[in-house]
Amino acid sequence: MIDIATIDRIIEAAQIEQVVSDYVTLRKRGVNLIGLCPFHNEKTPSFTVSPAKGICKCFGCGKGGNAVNFIMEIEQLNYYEALKHLAK
């Protein structure tokens, strides 16, 4: 098991914009970043990343969350595996 303090350090260190930008081309729009959703096909960007809040959200399909949730969904990993992936 991973202790709570380590989980918190991993989540704090994993900047959402850097994690998502490995999979999605992002561009700035105001204080947020937008891009095409990696979870469904779309022609206009509806995938928003908020660095200030540390979350992402697709307003087309509804998927989103923090860096751990994003890695779990895109890589098809469980919570523990996603934390290990982000820790690297």
C-alpha positions as CSV (number, residue, x, y, z in Angstrom):
1,M,0.0,0.0,0.0
2,I,1.0,3.6,-0.6
3,D,0.6,5.9,2.5
4,I,-1.6,9.0,2.3
5,A,1.4,11.4,2.5
6,T,3.0,9.8,-0.5
7,I,-0.2,9.9,-2.5
8,D,-0.6,13.6,-1.7
9,R,3.0,14.3,-2.8
10,I,2.4,12.5,-6.1
11,I,-0.8,14.3,-6.8
12,E,0.7,17.7,-6.0
13,A,3.8,17.0,-8.1
14,A,1.7,15.8,-11.1
15,Q,0.8,19.1,-12.8
16,I,-2.4,18.4,-14.8
17,E,-1.4,20.4,-17.8
18,Q,1.9,18.5,-18.2
19,V,0.2,15.1,-17.8
20,V,-2.6,15.9,-20.3
21,S,-0.3,17.5,-22.8
22,D,1.5,14.1,-23.2
23,Y,-1.8,12.9,-24.9
24,V,-3.6,16.0,-26.1
25,T,-2.4,19.1,-28.0
26,L,-3.4,22.0,-25.7
27,R,-3.7,25.7,-26.4
28,K,-4.3,28.6,-24.0
29,R,-7.8,30.1,-23.7
30,G,-7.9,32.6,-20.8
31,V,-6.6,31.0,-17.7
32,N,-7.4,27.5,-18.9
33,L,-6.1,25.2,-21.7
34,I,-8.3,23.5,-24.3
35,G,-7.9,20.7,-26.8
36,L,-9.7,17.9,-28.6
37,C,-11.0,15.2,-26.2
38,P,-8.9,12.0,-26.2
39,F,-11.9,9.9,-25.1
40,H,-14.2,10.6,-28.0
41,N,-14.1,11.9,-31.6
42,E,-14.8,15.6,-32.0
43,K,-14.1,18.4,-34.5
44,T,-14.1,21.3,-32.1
45,P,-12.3,21.4,-28.8
46,S,-14.4,20.7,-25.7
47,F,-11.7,19.3,-23.4
48,T,-10.7,21.9,-20.8
49,V,-7.7,21.8,-18.4
50,S,-7.6,24.1,-15.4
51,P,-4.1,24.3,-14.0
52,A,-5.3,26.4,-11.1
53,K,-7.8,23.8,-10.0
54,G,-5.7,20.8,-11.1
55,I,-8.5,19.2,-13.0
56,C,-9.6,18.5,-16.6
57,K,-13.1,18.1,-18.0
58,C,-14.7,17.3,-21.4
59,F,-17.9,19.1,-21.9
60,G,-18.8,16.8,-24.7
61,C,-18.6,13.3,-23.1
62,G,-18.4,14.4,-19.4
63,K,-15.1,12.7,-18.5
64,G,-12.7,14.4,-16.3
65,G,-11.0,14.6,-12.9
66,N,-7.5,15.1,-11.6
67,A,-4.3,13.8,-13.0
68,V,-4.8,10.3,-11.5
69,N,-8.3,10.0,-12.9
70,F,-7.0,11.1,-16.4
71,I,-4.2,8.5,-16.4
72,M,-6.6,5.8,-15.1
73,E,-9.0,6.5,-18.0
74,I,-6.5,7.0,-20.8
75,E,-4.2,4.1,-19.9
76,Q,-6.8,1.8,-18.6
77,L,-5.0,1.4,-15.2
78,N,-6.3,1.0,-11.7
79,Y,-5.7,3.7,-9.0
80,Y,-2.5,2.1,-7.7
81,E,-1.0,1.6,-11.2
82,A,-1.9,5.2,-12.2
83,L,-0.1,6.5,-9.1
84,K,3.0,4.5,-10.0
85,H,2.8,5.9,-13.5
86,L,2.6,9.5,-12.3
87,A,5.4,8.9,-9.7
88,K,7.8,8.1,-12.6
